[in-house]
Amino acid sequence: MTPALDERNRIRAAMDRILGGTPEHSNGALTIVALAAEAQVPRNALTQRHTDLRSEFYDKVCARGEMPDNEKRLRQQLRRPKELWGADAEQITQLKADVEALVGALHQSTVENALLRQQLADRAGVFRALPAQPRARDSADPELPGLR
């Protein structure tokens, strides 16, 4: 047997053991790394020389309705950023609404301020004195101590 043929046979046997749930030399994960460890071949044997066996392994994993462990891990890692992006999108929408409300309030305050300044400028020459009202004298008033 040539080394390549022996490798292919070991890879196929390792595939059967991993998919059968009886790994001997690996952790049994549905990954190329575990398959290479199970077959006791270098990983590049699957990534460079026997790419058809790598594809066959992934096809068998997908046919079982399972996803490879590395895909599970990546999906789990992507879940958190997606949640954060969703929260960020909600916050951005709220901030945009807040900005519009604040711009409207600022515009209204500016218009009212201009109106008040104009009214103040129009009254600058007018001074009107209010009549003084007599103050009622109270015997207990501290300001008038002699009037008891």
C-alpha positions in Angstrom: 0.0 0.0 0.0 1.2 3.5 -0.8 1.2 6.1 2.0 -1.6 8.1 0.2 -3.8 5.0 0.0 -3.1 4.1 3.6 -4.0 7.7 4.6 -7.3 7.5 2.7 -8.2 4.2 4.4 -7.3 5.6 7.8 -9.3 8.7 7.1 -12.4 6.7 6.0 -12.1 4.5 9.1 -11.8 7.6 11.3 -14.8 9.1 9.6 -16.8 6.0 10.4 -15.7 5.9 14.1 -16.4 9.6 14.7 -19.8 9.5 12.9 -20.6 6.3 14.8 -19.8 7.9 18.1 -16.8 5.7 19.0 -13.7 7.8 18.5 -10.4 6.2 19.7 -7.8 8.9 19.1 -9.8 12.2 19.3 -12.5 14.0 21.2 -15.1 12.9 18.6 -15.9 16.5 17.5 -17.4 16.9 14.1 -14.4 18.9 12.8 -11.5 18.3 10.4 -9.0 18.7 13.3 -10.7 15.8 15.2 -11.0 13.7 12.0 -7.2 14.2 11.4 -6.4 13.3 15.0 -8.7 10.3 14.8 -7.1 9.1 11.5 -3.6 10.0 13.0 -2.7 12.0 9.9 -1.6 15.6 9.7 -4.4 18.1 9.3 -3.0 19.2 5.9 -3.7 15.7 4.6 -7.3 16.7 4.7 -7.0 20.3 3.8 -4.6 19.9 0.9 -4.3 16.3 -0.4 -7.6 14.7 0.3 -10.1 17.5 0.0 -12.6 15.1 -1.4 -12.6 13.2 1.9 -13.0 16.5 3.8 -16.0 17.4 1.7 -17.4 13.9 2.1 -17.0 14.1 5.9 -18.9 17.5 6.0 -21.6 16.1 3.6 -22.1 13.1 5.9 -22.3 15.4 9.0 -24.9 17.7 7.2 -26.8 14.6 6.0 -27.3 13.5 9.6 -28.9 16.9 10.3 -26.1 18.0 12.6 -23.8 20.9 12.1 -20.1 20.6 12.6 -18.8 21.7 16.0 -16.8 24.6 14.6 -20.0 25.9 12.9 -21.9 25.6 16.2 -19.1 27.5 18.0 -19.1 30.2 15.3 -22.8 30.6 15.4 -22.7 30.9 19.2 -20.0 33.5 18.9 -22.0 35.5 16.4 -25.2 35.4 18.5 -23.9 38.0 21.0 -22.8 40.6 18.4 -26.1 40.2 16.6 -27.9 40.9 19.9 -25.7 43.9 20.5 -26.3 45.2 17.0 -30.1 44.9 17.5 -29.8 46.8 20.8 -27.6 49.5 19.1 -30.1 49.9 16.3 -32.9 50.5 18.8 -30.8 52.9 20.7 -29.8 54.8 17.5 -33.5 55.1 16.5 -34.4 56.4 20.0 -31.5 58.9 19.9 -32.6 60.2 16.5 -36.1 60.8 17.8 -34.6 62.5 20.9 -32.4 64.8 18.6 -35.5 65.8 16.6 -37.4 66.6 19.7 -34.5 68.6 21.1 -34.0 70.5 17.9 -37.7 71.4 17.9 -37.6 72.5 21.5 -34.5 74.6 20.8 -36.2 76.2 17.8 -39.2 77.0 19.9 -37.1 78.5 22.7 -35.2 80.6 20.2 -38.4 82.0 18.6 -39.9 82.7 22.1 -36.6 84.4 23.2 -36.6 86.6 20.1 -40.2 87.5 20.8 -39.5 88.4 24.4 -36.5 90.5 23.4 -38.6 92.3 20.9 -41.3 93.0 23.5 -38.6 94.2 25.9 -37.2 96.5 23.3 -40.6 97.9 22.5 -41.2 98.8 26.1 -37.9 100.5 26.7 -39.3 104.0 26.6 -42.4 103.3 28.7 -42.2 103.6 32.4 -45.3 103.3 34.4 -45.4 103.8 38.1 -47.9 101.8 40.1 -49.8 103.6 42.8 -48.5 102.9 46.3 -51.0 101.2 48.6 -51.1 102.3 52.2 -49.8 99.7 54.5 -52.1 98.6 57.3 -50.6 99.3 60.7 -50.5 96.3 63.0 -49.8 96.7 66.7 -47.6 93.7 66.6 -45.6 95.0 63.6 -41.9 94.9 64.6 -41.0 97.8 62.3 -43.3 100.1 64.4 -42.1 99.5 68.0 -43.5 102.8 69.5 -47.1 102.2 68.3 -48.5 99.8 70.8 
